[in-house]
């Protein structure tokens, strides 16, 4: 028996909503991967095809599937391009909302257009249909099916590779000094010889790996003190108040803050202040 679903586009919306829920709950299971592939590779194009061709005689099943995958591959980059020029940019939540909005709007347009034609002419998705088999297809359908299968497999594999490969951006370490008031400015320029002067030293690890840092304070080429090693994972931040002092009154004293990475002998980062000791 051949069954038909009158409003299959409702399922498109439900799948998109389920993906939104999985993203919000940070679900990283295979279910989210399947929902994501459907929402990116199939649903936007299928909703667009349904809006463009509401009658069942407009396209056959193979043509609808081919156009659905093909148009999805076209629509998604266009949405990403447009998002790139918005304040939100290209990030998971804006992309998810854009896909959900596009699929919902196109689905609503398709349902509206179907409502304007006689019921007997409306496209209805069959739950089961007779598969003619590859040998029973014409050469055009064979070529179309082969190209479609290849495009879907290539795109799905590319998306899986991107999703499975850790994203590594620019690797660097933030190394900074804050004034006694905790500001990136107003640094001490006049200090009292023999008295301790305090600043805040900060490190942020953006190296995409755990790093062991060490630091030194050097005054006019003389090692003032070594700071205890600081072990930070990627994304971790460390701030601590440190002190230094000049031995005797002197103008234009160079106070250097040297950062070392994983016990290396050469400084990885360096900062300095010029002060007058009175």
C-alpha positions in Angstrom: 0.0 0.0 0.0 1.3 3.4 -0.9 0.9 6.1 1.8 1.4 9.8 1.4 2.3 12.6 3.8 0.3 15.7 3.1 2.5 18.2 4.9 6.0 16.8 5.1 7.4 20.3 5.5 6.2 20.2 9.1 8.9 17.5 9.7 11.5 19.8 8.2 10.7 22.4 10.8 10.7 19.8 13.6 14.2 18.5 12.5 15.5 22.1 12.5 14.0 22.7 15.9 15.5 19.5 17.2 18.9 20.6 15.9 18.5 24.0 17.7 17.7 22.1 20.9 20.8 19.9 20.5 23.1 22.9 19.9 21.7 24.8 22.9 22.1 21.7 25.2 25.6 21.2 23.7 24.8 17.7 22.7 27.8 16.3 20.8 26.3 12.8 20.0 25.9 11.3 16.6 22.2 12.4 16.6 23.3 16.0 16.4 25.6 15.2 13.5 22.7 13.6 11.6 20.4 16.5 12.3 23.1 18.9 11.3 23.8 17.2 8.0 20.1 17.1 7.2 19.7 20.8 8.2 22.6 21.9 6.1 22.6 19.5 3.1 19.0 18.8 2.5 16.3 20.8 4.3 17.0 24.4 3.0 17.0 23.2 -0.6 14.0 20.9 -0.2 11.9 23.8 1.3 13.0 26.0 -1.6 12.1 23.4 -4.2 8.8 22.8 -2.5 8.0 26.6 -2.7 9.1 26.8 -6.3 7.3 23.6 -7.5 4.1 23.0 -5.4 2.5 20.6 -8.0 3.2 16.9 -8.1 3.6 17.0 -11.8 6.3 19.7 -11.7 9.1 17.3 -10.9 9.6 13.6 -10.2 11.1 12.2 -7.0 14.7 12.0 -8.3 14.6 15.5 -9.6 13.3 16.9 -6.4 16.0 15.1 -4.4 18.7 16.3 -6.7 17.5 19.9 -6.6 17.1 19.7 -2.9 20.7 18.7 -2.3 22.1 21.0 -5.0 20.2 24.1 -3.9 21.1 23.4 -0.2 24.8 23.5 -1.2 24.1 26.8 -3.0 21.9 28.4 -0.3 24.0 27.7 2.8 27.2 29.5 1.5 25.0 32.5 0.5 23.5 32.7 4.0 27.0 32.6 5.4 28.2 35.3 3.1 25.3 37.5 4.1 25.9 36.8 7.8 29.5 37.9 7.4 28.3 41.4 6.8 26.1 41.5 9.9 27.2 42.4 13.5 26.8 38.7 14.5 29.2 37.4 11.9 29.6 33.7 11.1 29.3 31.7 14.3 27.2 28.7 15.3 24.2 30.5 16.7 23.6 33.0 13.9 24.2 30.3 11.3 21.7 28.0 13.1 19.1 30.8 13.3 19.6 31.7 9.6 19.1 28.1 8.5 16.0 27.7 10.7 14.6 31.0 9.5 15.2 30.2 5.8 13.7 26.7 6.1 10.7 28.0 8.0 10.0 30.8 5.6 10.4 28.6 2.5 8.2 25.9 4.1 5.5 28.4 4.9 5.7 29.7 1.3 5.4 26.2 -0.1 2.4 25.4 2.1 0.7 28.6 1.0 1.3 27.9 -2.7 0.0 24.4 -2.3 -3.2 25.7 -0.7 -3.9 27.8 -3.8 -4.1 24.8 -6.2 -6.6 21.9 -6.3 -5.9 19.1 -3.7 -5.4 16.5 -6.5 -2.6 18.5 -8.0 -0.6 19.2 -4.8 2.6 17.4 -4.3 2.5 14.8 -1.5 5.5 12.9 -0.3 5.1 9.1 -0.6 6.2 7.1 2.5 7.2 4.3 0.2 7.6 4.3 -3.6 8.6 1.8 -6.2 12.3 2.1 -6.8 13.0 1.4 -10.5 16.5 0.3 -9.9 19.6 1.7 -11.4 19.3 -0.6 -14.5 15.7 0.6 -15.1 16.7 4.2 -15.2 17.2 6.2 -18.4 20.7 7.5 -19.1 19.8 11.0 -18.0 18.4 9.7 -14.7 21.5 7.5 -14.2 23.9 10.4 -14.8 21.8 12.7 -12.5 21.7 10.0 -9.7 25.4 9.3 -10.0 26.3 13.0 -9.8 23.9 13.5 -6.9 25.3 10.6 -5.0 28.9 11.8 -5.5 28.1 15.3 -4.5 26.3 14.2 -1.4 29.1 11.8 -0.3 31.8 14.4 -1.0 30.0 17.2 0.9 29.1 14.9 3.8 32.7 13.8 4.1 34.0 17.3 3.9 31.6 18.5 6.7 32.5 15.5 8.8 36.2 16.2 8.4 35.8 19.8 9.4 33.7 18.8 12.4 36.0 16.1 13.5 39.2 18.2 13.1 40.0 20.5 16.0 39.9 24.1 15.1 43.3 25.7 15.6 43.5 29.4 15.1 46.6 31.7 15.5 48.8 30.5 18.4 50.0 33.2 20.7 50.3 34.2 24.3 49.0 37.5 25.8 51.6 39.0 28.1 50.7 42.4 29.6 51.3 44.8 32.5 48.6 46.7 34.4 49.2 49.8 36.6 48.7 49.6 40.4 45.1 50.6 39.7 44.6 47.7 37.4 44.5 49.8 34.2 46.4 49.5 30.9 47.8 52.9 31.5 49.0 55.2 34.2 52.2 53.2 34.8 54.6 54.4 37.4 57.2 56.7 35.9 58.8 57.9 39.1 59.8 55.5 41.9 61.7 55.7 45.2 65.1 54.0 45.2 65.2 51.1 47.5 61.3 51.0 47.8 59.1 48.3 46.3 57.0 49.4 43.3 54.0 47.2 42.5 52.4 46.4 39.1 50.2 43.6 37.9 51.6 41.0 35.4 49.2 39.0 33.2 49.4 36.0 31.0 46.7 34.4 28.8 47.4 31.1 27.0 46.2 31.0 23.4 48.6 28.4 22.3 46.0 25.6 21.9 48.0 23.4 24.3 49.1 23.4 27.9 52.2 25.6 28.5 54.5 26.1 31.5 55.5 29.8 31.7 58.2 31.4 33.8 59.0 35.1 34.1 61.9 37.3 35.2 62.1 41.0 36.2 65.4 42.6 35.0 66.4 46.2 35.9 69.1 47.8 33.7 70.4 44.4 32.8 70.4 43.1 36.4 68.2 40.2 37.3 65.9 41.5 40.0 63.8 38.4 40.6 62.5 35.2 39.1 58.8 34.4 39.4 57.4 31.0 40.1 56.5 28.9 37.1 52.9 29.2 35.9 51.2 26.2 34.2 48.2 27.2 32.0 45.9 25.2 29.8 44.6 26.7 26.5 42.3 29.7 27.3 43.4 30.0 30.9 44.4 33.4 32.4 46.8 34.3 35.1 47.3 37.6 36.9 49.5 38.5 39.9 50.8 41.5 41.6 54.6 41.7 41.3 57.1 44.2 42.8 60.5 45.6 41.8 62.8 48.2 43.1 65.8 50.3 42.0 69.0 50.1 44.1 70.0 53.8 43.8 68.6 57.1 42.4 69.0 57.1 38.6 67.1 58.5 35.6 65.8 56.4 32.7 65.9 53.1 34.4 64.7 50.3 32.1 62.6 47.7 33.9 62.1 44.6 31.8 59.6 41.8 32.2 60.7 38.7 30.4 58.4 35.7 29.7 59.8 32.2 29.0 58.0 29.3 27.4 58.4 25.7 28.5 61.9 26.4 30.0 63.4 27.8 26.8 66.5 29.9 27.3 65.4 32.8 25.0 62.6 35.1 26.1 59.3 34.3 24.3 57.7 37.7 25.1 59.2 40.9 26.7 57.7 44.1 28.1 59.4 47.1 29.7 58.9 50.3 31.6 61.1 53.4 31.8 61.2 54.9 35.2 63.1 57.6 37.2 64.4 56.5 40.6 64.7 59.3 43.1 
